[in-house]
Amino acid sequence: MLDVELLAGTGPGLPGDQLQALKEGIMDVMMLCGDITQLIREIQISSRNSIIDITSAEGVIDEAERRLIIAQSYLETDGQNALERAREVIRELGQQSERMTEIARLAREEAVS
């Protein structure tokens, strides 16, 4: 080792080299901290966006549920009413069919006699 290196505190294994290595290590750690900070910011933004999406989805689900309740109520009331009207029409048609059958039977009897 040269006397100049000794006086400057540099050279392999001397405090100057150790300080330089420490400085480089600290710089590496600082760069990693910067990268981690950037990732945390990106994750926070993504998290906020996810919360917004979830809130929006909840609103859509609530609206769909409300509309399903309305549809169910409609089917239970108006659907039942329509079904009852259809049954009445079927009964009336059945009675008319019986009358037509009776009229046809009477007409055959008249035609035969």
MARLUM-889056 format. One record per residue: residue number from 1; residue in one letter; x negated, y negated, z negated of N, C-alpha, C, O in turn. Coordinates in Angstrom, 2 decimals. Each point is the difference from the previous one (the first is absolute). Last residue first. Layout:
REM MARLUM-889056
{NUM,A,{X,Y,Z},{X,Y,Z},{X,Y,Z},{X,Y,Z}},
...
This chain:
REM MARLUM-889056
{113,S,{136.24,37.41,36.85},{1.43,0.24,-0.19},{0.88,-0.68,0.96},{1.22,0.13,-0.08}},
{112,V,{-6.03,-0.54,0.06},{0.33,1.43,0.13},{1.50,0.20,-0.09},{0.55,0.87,0.68}},
{111,A,{-2.41,-5.17,-1.32},{-0.21,0.41,1.40},{0.41,1.45,0.20},{0.46,0.37,1.08}},
{110,E,{-0.35,-2.19,-5.38},{1.06,-0.61,0.80},{-0.13,0.48,1.45},{1.00,0.27,0.68}},
{109,E,{-4.37,1.03,-3.65},{1.25,0.67,-0.35},{1.17,-0.53,0.84},{0.85,0.77,0.44}},
{108,R,{-5.04,-2.85,-0.01},{-0.02,1.35,0.59},{1.30,0.73,-0.27},{0.55,0.67,0.87}},
{107,A,{-1.11,-4.85,-2.88},{0.19,-0.16,1.44},{-0.02,1.35,0.69},{0.77,0.24,0.93}},
{106,L,{-1.71,-0.40,-5.54},{1.42,-0.28,0.25},{0.27,-0.12,1.51},{1.03,0.46,0.49}},
{105,R,{-5.48,0.03,-1.82},{0.74,1.23,-0.29},{1.49,-0.18,0.30},{0.64,0.85,0.62}},
{104,A,{-3.42,-4.63,-0.28},{-0.27,0.93,1.10},{0.76,1.31,-0.20},{0.53,0.55,0.96}},
{103,I,{-0.35,-3.70,-4.42},{0.74,-0.50,1.17},{-0.19,0.95,1.18},{0.95,0.31,0.71}},
{102,E,{-3.45,0.61,-4.56},{1.43,0.25,-0.25},{0.84,-0.45,1.19},{0.92,0.71,0.41}},
{101,T,{-5.49,-1.70,-0.32},{0.19,1.45,0.12},{1.48,0.35,-0.17},{0.54,0.81,0.75}},
{100,M,{-1.78,-5.23,-1.49},{-0.07,0.30,1.44},{0.21,1.50,0.23},{0.66,0.41,0.96}},
{99,R,{-0.90,-1.87,-5.41},{1.24,-0.48,0.62},{0.03,0.36,1.48},{1.01,0.45,0.52}},
{98,E,{-4.95,0.46,-2.88},{1.06,0.92,-0.43},{1.33,-0.40,0.62},{0.77,0.87,0.42}},
{97,S,{-4.38,-3.71,0.29},{-0.21,1.25,0.73},{1.08,1.01,-0.36},{0.51,0.71,0.87}},
{96,Q,{-0.62,-4.72,-3.22},{0.48,-0.23,1.36},{-0.14,1.27,0.84},{0.87,0.32,0.81}},
{95,Q,{-2.65,-0.26,-5.13},{1.47,-0.04,-0.06},{0.59,-0.20,1.39},{1.00,0.62,0.36}},
{94,G,{-5.67,-0.77,-0.74},{0.48,1.36,-0.29},{1.51,0.05,-0.02},{0.61,0.92,0.53}},
{93,L,{-2.68,-5.07,-0.16},{-0.11,0.74,1.26},{0.49,1.43,-0.18},{0.64,0.57,0.89}},
{92,E,{-0.82,-3.23,-4.72},{1.05,-0.48,0.90},{-0.03,0.75,1.33},{1.04,0.38,0.53}},
{91,R,{-4.46,0.54,-3.63},{1.29,0.49,-0.50},{1.14,-0.41,0.94},{0.88,0.80,0.32}},
{90,I,{-5.14,-2.50,0.62},{0.04,1.43,0.28},{1.33,0.60,-0.47},{0.59,0.82,0.70}},
{89,V,{-1.42,-5.29,-1.76},{0.24,0.14,1.44},{0.10,1.48,0.37},{0.86,0.39,0.78}},
{88,E,{-2.04,-1.40,-5.18},{1.39,-0.35,0.24},{0.36,0.17,1.48},{1.06,0.52,0.33}},
{87,R,{-5.54,0.05,-1.60},{0.81,1.12,-0.49},{1.49,-0.26,0.25},{0.75,0.91,0.37}},
{86,A,{-3.77,-4.37,0.59},{-0.15,1.09,0.97},{0.84,1.20,-0.41},{0.62,0.64,0.85}},
{85,R,{-0.86,-4.24,-3.84},{0.80,-0.36,1.19},{-0.08,1.10,1.05},{1.01,0.32,0.63}},
{84,E,{-3.72,0.20,-4.40},{1.41,0.18,-0.36},{0.91,-0.36,1.17},{0.99,0.69,0.25}},
{83,L,{-5.60,-1.48,0.26},{0.26,1.44,-0.07},{1.48,0.26,-0.32},{0.62,0.88,0.61}},
{82,A,{-2.12,-5.30,-0.73},{0.05,0.48,1.38},{0.31,1.49,0.03},{0.77,0.46,0.84}},
{81,N,{-1.45,-2.40,-5.06},{1.23,-0.52,0.61},{0.16,0.52,1.43},{1.09,0.42,0.40}},
{80,Q,{-5.08,0.55,-2.63},{1.11,0.78,-0.57},{1.33,-0.44,0.61},{0.85,0.83,0.32}},
{79,G,{-4.61,-3.32,0.84},{-0.10,1.34,0.58},{1.12,0.89,-0.50},{0.59,0.76,0.78}},
{78,D,{-1.05,-5.05,-2.63},{0.54,-0.06,1.36},{-0.06,1.36,0.68},{0.91,0.35,0.76}},
{77,T,{-2.69,-0.35,-5.19},{1.31,-0.65,0.05},{0.59,0.05,1.40},{1.00,0.68,0.23}},
{76,E,{-5.27,1.28,-1.10},{0.89,0.51,-1.04},{1.38,-0.62,0.05},{0.98,0.67,-0.32}},
{75,L,{-4.43,-2.14,3.24},{0.41,1.37,0.34},{0.99,0.55,-1.02},{0.94,0.72,0.35}},
{74,Y,{-2.80,-4.95,-1.20},{0.85,-0.05,1.19},{0.53,1.38,0.35},{1.18,0.19,0.28}},
{73,S,{-4.35,-0.52,-3.69},{1.28,-0.53,-0.45},{0.99,-0.04,1.17},{1.17,0.35,-0.16}},
{72,Q,{-5.55,0.83,1.16},{0.64,1.07,-0.78},{1.38,-0.45,-0.47},{0.96,0.76,0.07}},
{71,A,{-3.65,-3.94,2.07},{0.47,1.02,0.96},{0.72,1.12,-0.73},{1.04,0.48,0.47}},
{70,I,{-3.06,-3.79,-3.11},{1.14,-0.57,0.74},{0.57,1.03,0.96},{1.22,0.16,0.09}},
{69,I,{-5.11,1.01,-2.32},{1.11,-0.05,-0.96},{1.24,-0.55,0.68},{1.10,0.51,-0.22}},
{68,L,{-5.06,-0.55,2.68},{0.50,1.38,-0.16},{1.18,0.05,-0.97},{0.95,0.74,0.22}},
{67,R,{-3.23,-4.81,0.34},{0.81,0.31,1.18},{0.56,1.42,-0.06},{1.11,0.26,0.46}},
{66,R,{-4.07,-1.65,-3.86},{1.23,-0.80,-0.08},{0.93,0.34,1.17},{1.21,0.15,-0.18}},
{65,E,{-5.48,1.75,0.20},{0.82,0.62,-1.05},{1.34,-0.73,-0.12},{1.05,0.62,-0.13}},
{64,A,{-4.27,-2.43,3.00},{0.53,1.25,0.55},{0.92,0.68,-1.00},{1.05,0.53,0.36}},
{63,E,{-3.35,-4.33,-1.81},{1.03,-0.37,0.97},{0.63,1.24,0.62},{1.22,0.06,0.18}},
{62,D,{-4.85,0.56,-3.12},{1.16,-0.52,-0.74},{1.15,-0.34,0.96},{1.16,0.29,-0.29}},
{61,I,{-5.26,0.98,2.20},{0.65,1.15,-0.63},{1.25,-0.45,-0.76},{1.04,0.65,0.07}},
{60,V,{-3.75,-3.99,1.77},{0.66,0.75,1.07},{0.76,1.19,-0.58},{1.13,0.28,0.41}},
{59,G,{-3.77,-2.76,-3.37},{1.15,-0.79,0.45},{0.78,0.72,1.08},{1.23,-0.01,-0.01}},
{58,E,{-5.24,1.91,-1.46},{1.02,0.12,-1.04},{1.26,-0.78,0.38},{1.11,0.46,-0.23}},
{57,A,{-4.87,-0.88,3.00},{0.62,1.33,0.15},{1.09,0.21,-1.04},{1.05,0.57,0.30}},
{56,S,{-3.62,-4.49,-0.64},{0.85,-0.05,1.20},{0.73,1.33,0.19},{1.19,0.01,0.30}},
{55,T,{-4.37,-0.22,-3.69},{1.16,-0.84,-0.36},{0.97,-0.07,1.17},{1.21,0.08,-0.19}},
{54,I,{-5.27,2.08,0.97},{0.83,0.80,-0.90},{1.26,-0.78,-0.38},{1.10,0.56,-0.01}},
{53,D,{-4.35,-2.80,2.56},{0.65,1.05,0.79},{0.94,0.83,-0.86},{1.10,0.33,0.43}},
{52,I,{-3.73,-3.56,-2.60},{0.98,-0.67,0.86},{0.78,1.04,0.81},{1.22,-0.08,0.11}},
{51,I,{-4.80,1.63,-2.63},{1.09,-0.40,-0.90},{1.11,-0.68,0.81},{1.18,0.25,-0.24}},
{50,S,{-5.12,0.84,2.52},{0.75,1.21,-0.34},{1.19,-0.33,-0.89},{1.09,0.55,0.17}},
{49,N,{-4.11,-3.99,0.87},{0.81,0.36,1.17},{0.84,1.24,-0.27},{1.16,0.08,0.42}},
{48,R,{-4.19,-1.37,-3.74},{1.09,-0.99,0.10},{0.92,0.33,1.18},{1.22,-0.05,-0.11}},
{47,S,{-5.09,2.66,-0.34},{0.94,0.29,-1.08},{1.19,-0.96,0.05},{1.14,0.42,-0.15}},
{46,S,{-4.73,-1.14,3.09},{0.75,1.19,0.39},{1.06,0.34,-1.04},{1.11,0.40,0.35}},
{45,I,{-4.05,-3.85,-1.40},{0.88,-0.42,1.10},{0.87,1.17,0.44},{1.21,-0.14,0.19}},
{44,Q,{-4.48,1.07,-3.36},{1.04,-0.85,-0.60},{1.00,-0.45,1.07},{1.21,0.00,-0.22}},
{43,I,{-5.01,2.37,1.61},{0.95,0.89,-0.68},{1.12,-0.81,-0.63},{1.16,0.43,0.02}},
{42,E,{-4.68,-2.78,1.95},{0.77,0.67,1.03},{1.05,0.93,-0.62},{1.12,0.09,0.49}},
{41,R,{-4.13,-2.21,-3.41},{0.91,-0.99,0.62},{0.89,0.66,1.05},{1.20,-0.25,0.06}},
{40,I,{-4.56,2.89,-1.98},{1.06,-0.28,-0.99},{1.00,-1.00,0.57},{1.20,0.16,-0.18}},
{39,L,{-5.05,0.74,2.72},{0.93,1.14,0.01},{1.16,-0.21,-0.97},{1.14,0.33,0.31}},
{38,Q,{-4.59,-3.49,-0.33},{0.76,-0.09,1.26},{1.02,1.13,0.09},{1.14,-0.22,0.40}},
{37,T,{-4.12,0.30,-4.01},{0.93,-1.12,-0.15},{0.87,-0.14,1.24},{1.21,-0.23,-0.10}},
{36,I,{-4.70,3.34,0.25},{1.07,0.47,-0.88},{1.05,-1.08,-0.19},{1.20,0.29,0.01}},
{35,D,{-5.07,-1.42,2.38},{0.81,0.95,0.77},{1.20,0.49,-0.82},{1.12,0.09,0.50}},
{34,G,{-4.24,-2.82,-2.69},{0.74,-0.77,1.02},{0.90,0.90,0.82},{1.15,-0.35,0.27}},
{33,C,{-4.03,2.39,-3.32},{1.06,-0.71,-0.72},{0.85,-0.83,0.97},{1.22,-0.06,-0.12}},
{32,L,{-5.05,2.16,1.83},{1.03,0.98,-0.30},{1.18,-0.65,-0.73},{1.16,0.31,0.28}},
{31,M,{-4.88,-2.96,0.49},{0.67,0.27,1.28},{1.12,1.02,-0.21},{1.09,-0.14,0.55}},
{30,M,{-3.80,-0.82,-4.23},{0.83,-1.16,0.32},{0.76,0.22,1.31},{1.16,-0.38,0.12}},
{29,V,{-4.32,3.62,-1.41},{1.16,0.05,-0.88},{0.95,-1.15,0.31},{1.22,0.19,0.02}},
{28,D,{-5.31,-0.17,2.24},{0.83,1.11,0.47},{1.29,0.10,-0.83},{1.09,0.20,0.55}},
{27,M,{-4.30,-3.32,-1.92},{0.64,-0.45,1.24},{0.92,1.10,0.55},{1.10,-0.29,0.47}},
{26,I,{-3.73,1.35,-4.19},{1.07,-0.93,-0.37},{0.74,-0.50,1.23},{1.22,-0.12,-0.02}},
{25,G,{-5.00,2.78,0.73},{1.08,0.79,-0.59},{1.19,-0.86,-0.39},{1.15,0.37,0.23}},
{24,E,{-5.03,-2.50,1.29},{0.65,0.70,1.11},{1.16,0.85,-0.51},{1.06,0.06,0.63}},
{23,K,{-3.72,-2.17,-3.85},{0.72,-1.01,0.77},{0.76,0.65,1.15},{1.16,-0.34,0.25}},
{22,L,{-4.05,3.05,-2.73},{1.17,-0.36,-0.80},{0.87,-1.01,0.74},{1.22,0.12,0.00}},
{21,A,{-5.30,1.00,1.90},{0.89,1.14,0.10},{1.29,-0.28,-0.78},{1.09,0.35,0.46}},
{20,Q,{-4.46,-3.55,-0.82},{0.53,0.00,1.36},{1.00,1.14,0.19},{1.06,-0.19,0.59}},
{19,L,{-3.39,-0.04,-4.66},{0.97,-1.09,0.10},{0.64,-0.04,1.39},{1.20,-0.24,0.14}},
{18,Q,{-4.67,3.27,-0.85},{1.18,0.42,-0.76},{1.09,-1.06,0.06},{1.18,0.32,0.12}},
{17,D,{-5.34,-1.29,1.74},{0.70,1.00,0.81},{1.29,0.44,-0.68},{1.04,0.16,0.63}},
{16,G,{-3.79,-3.07,-3.05},{0.51,-0.68,1.20},{0.78,0.94,0.88},{1.07,-0.35,0.50}},
{15,P,{-3.36,2.04,-4.40},{1.25,-0.71,-0.26},{0.58,-0.71,1.22},{1.22,-0.06,0.14}},
{14,L,{-4.28,4.29,0.86},{-0.19,-1.18,-0.83},{1.33,-0.76,-0.16},{0.93,0.23,0.78}},
{13,G,{-1.84,3.81,1.99},{0.21,0.26,-1.41},{-0.19,-1.19,-0.91},{0.10,0.15,-1.21}},
{12,P,{-2.18,-0.65,6.00},{0.80,1.14,-0.41},{0.05,0.16,-1.51},{-1.03,0.01,-0.66}},
{11,G,{0.38,-4.90,2.48},{-0.72,1.24,0.23},{0.82,1.14,-0.55},{0.91,-0.22,-0.81}},
{10,T,{-1.19,-5.10,-0.95},{0.58,0.82,1.05},{-0.87,1.22,0.20},{-1.07,0.11,-0.59}},
{9,G,{0.37,-4.11,-2.24},{0.94,0.93,-0.61},{0.70,0.84,1.04},{1.11,0.49,-0.23}},
{8,A,{-4.71,-3.88,0.59},{1.35,-0.36,0.44},{1.05,0.90,-0.63},{1.19,-0.30,0.07}},
{7,L,{-5.80,1.09,-0.94},{0.34,-1.32,-0.50},{1.42,-0.40,0.36},{0.69,-0.65,-0.78}},
{6,L,{-2.36,4.68,2.48},{0.11,0.10,-1.44},{0.41,-1.33,-0.61},{0.86,-0.05,-0.88}},
{5,E,{-1.77,0.27,5.45},{1.25,0.66,-0.29},{0.23,0.10,-1.51},{1.12,-0.16,-0.48}},
{4,V,{-5.19,-1.59,1.90},{1.07,-0.94,0.35},{1.34,0.63,-0.32},{0.88,-0.66,-0.56}},
{3,D,{-4.82,3.22,0.15},{0.20,-0.90,-1.14},{1.13,-0.99,0.26},{0.68,-0.43,-0.93}},
{2,L,{-0.57,5.21,3.30},{-0.77,-1.24,0.08},{0.28,-0.84,-1.23},{1.06,0.09,-0.61}},
{1,M,{-0.95,5.36,1.00},{0.85,-1.16,0.00},{-0.90,-1.23,0.00},{-1.03,-0.05,-0.66}},
